[in-house]
Amino acid sequence: MTRIDKIRERLTSTAKIDPNDYALNTSRNRVDSLGYALAGWLYMIRWQRNTWLMALATPIVVAIAVWLRIDRTGWALLCIVITIVWLTEFLNAAVEAAIDLNTSEFHPMAKVGKDVAAGAVLLGVLNSIIVGLLVLGPPLWARLMLWFGG
């Protein structure tokens, strides 16, 4: 096997795996896929505490942005960082569930997987705070100065 053949095999080997051969339950249509996605969302709302904080923080941030009449660029940035936080939290829960499913006792690599996934959430949250301050901070400060005569 030539070097090119080895590279081609490495790049295409995953695409050759049929999930139906290994998955307990694969979606056959878009409606089923939507149902699975909604079930995942409901799981997060019911069982993941941090999701409750996000469910509280998101409408507060949106309400402040509406009140401050944020421009389209600000809205785009806020939507991106809010989505990043939600996505990382969902992926963190998925990683934890997969690790817990396959780990019956403490394993250092299971800890690494869980900690790295949690670190991704922290990174997303810190980024969202910075972007939120950059987008909402100046107009909020200006609004407060008008109220308090600064």
CORZIGI-V76986 format. One line per field, one symbol per residue. phi: phi as a letter, one per 30 degrees, with the letter a starting at -180 (. if undefined). A space follows every 50 residues. Layout:
phi->???
This chain:
phi->.deddddddddcdddddddddbddbcdcbdddddddddddddedddcced dddddddeddddddddedhddddddddddddddddddddddddddddddd dcbcbebedddeeddddddddeeddddddddedddceedddddddddcid
